[in-house]
């Protein structure tokens, strides 16, 4: 239906490239960090925070649509737009925030990819960290990643298994509906940490920055802005629904028996109602695939943000010899992530704390996204409407409030 609305010259191009930037960005949000966070929250708080995940789904879709609009109108990434309209000082601050969270998340996702390989082969995960980084680096340096990312963006389909697992596990429908329609939130360590982690892993900056990068590139090809916004919105909506079922399946299995989560095999328990003894293999395949998609996106986003801050040339379509600074940042990010991933820390703990870091840092870039999307001098007729502006600033406020609640809870616990 969307394709039918396109100008005739663009239809063939779109038919061959249906899996565009919106789906790739949305799929990258279903990375190991997100899966682990949803599993931990489901295991520790049950259905209590279902209302927050359900509320997040349409909000995430709005954020992605705004990022697509900014990228398409400005014909650069969100970071490039910040640099252009707010100067180097603010762009440098957002660069530091995005790069710090990206490195932490990158390390956590590399560790998760290694854990996935360990699940599939039964060899220690530490053996796979360096090979995993080398393969990802080769994909990016050889420019092979662009040729496979559209197929990797189909990864969220595999997580539909959580829908079936939740149904087979006979999740508590009453508790689920109560969790949605009777919101409950306290400043307890479990709930405050769970809330900021959920917000941080789903609203993390690299996802909507990557959306703006993809939309800018597609806009240069002549793809209509309206199409890019709709694709971004509905892609994230579809992936967001899967988030709900990952939480529900985890609550119905891990949460029911209050099982602690320390490893990837613990998270695989949520798929036992569906896959039985094959649950670890099924989960390992899904986790590995999501890491293969997310790790290049994270490393590349860091390189793009640095390049657009300092005016360097370079993108993933450029040969390394023509974009040395861009690829240098990319490779350095991967190397640092490999060192951090090798730390003797539980992979689940690393993934969960990466989500918390994202929640504490993301209001800065979210605020700039809302400001630019609402600036008529920048966006022209594509400036967001007042109702959408209210939603955008409400999202930012929710993340700020959740971050403050987490800090207060942590300080109270410490004292």
C-alpha positions, 0 to 999 in steps of 0.5 A: 500500500505504501509502495503504491503511493510512490512516484512510478520511477521509484517503485522498482527501486523500492520493490528491490529495497523494501528492507530499508533504513527503518527496518534495519534501525528497528531490528538493531534495537532488538540487540542482545542488550535489549533481550537481556534487559527484558529477560532480567526485568521479567524474571525479577519484577514479573508483569509489574512493568508491562505497562511501561513496555506497552507504553514504550512501543508507540513512543519508540515508533514516534521517535524513529519517525522523527529521526527519519524526518530530521535525517531526510530533511537535513540530509545528514545524521542527527549529530550532523544536524546538531553540529550545523545548528548548535555548533561544535561545543554542543556537538562535542558534548553529544559525541562524548555521551553517544560514544561512551554509551556505544562503547559500553553497549558494544562491549556488552553485545560482543560478549553476548555474541561470544556467549551465543557461540558458546551455547552453540558449540560448548566451548568457552565464550572467551575463545570467541571474542577476538574472532567475533571482532575480527569478522565484524571488522572484516565485514565493515572494512571490506564493505560487505556489511551493506550487502547483508544488513537488509537480510540481517534486519529480518532477525526480529522474526526469529524472536516471534518464538517468544510469542509462541513460548509465552502462549504455550507457557500459559502466561498469567493473562490477568496479571498481564492485563493488571500490569498494563492497566493498573500501572505500579511503580515504586522506588525499590531498587528492582523497579527503578533499575528495571525502568531506567534499563528498559528506557535506556535499552529501547530509546538508546541513542544509536538506534535513532541516530542510525535511523537518521543516517539511513534516511539521509542516505535514502533521501539523497536517492530521492526516496520520499520523506513520507515513505521514510517516516512511515517505514521507520514508524511501522518497523519500530512498532512491529519490533516493539510488539516483540519486546512485550512478548519477550518480557511476558515469556520471561515473566511466565517462566523465569519470573514464575519460579524467581530464577536468577539470570547470570548467563545466556543459558539462563535467558534461554529458559524462557523458550523452553515451553516452545523448544524444550531441550532445543531452547539453548540452541534456538536462543543461541542462534537468535542471540548470535544473529542479533549481535551480528546485526547490532555490533556493526551498527554500534561501531559504525554509529560511533564513527559517523557521529565523530565524522559529522562532529568534526567534518570528516569525510567518510561512510560505509560506502567509502573505501578505507583509504579514502576515509581513514579517520572514519574507519580508524574510529570504527576499528578503535571502537571494536578494539576497546569493546573487545578489551572490555568484553574480556572483563570477568563480569557476568554477560547478563550484568554487563548487558543490563548495566549497559542499558542503564548507562543508555538511559542516563545518557539518552535524554541529551540526544532525545532533547536535541531530536525534539528541538530540531524536529520542532524547528520550523526554520530547519524542518519547513513543512515537515516540522512536527505538529504540536501533538507530536511535539508534546509526545516527543517532550513527554518521552524525554521527560519520562526518561529524565524522571526515570533516571532521577528515580534510579539515582535517588534509589541508588543513593538511598540504598547506599546510605 
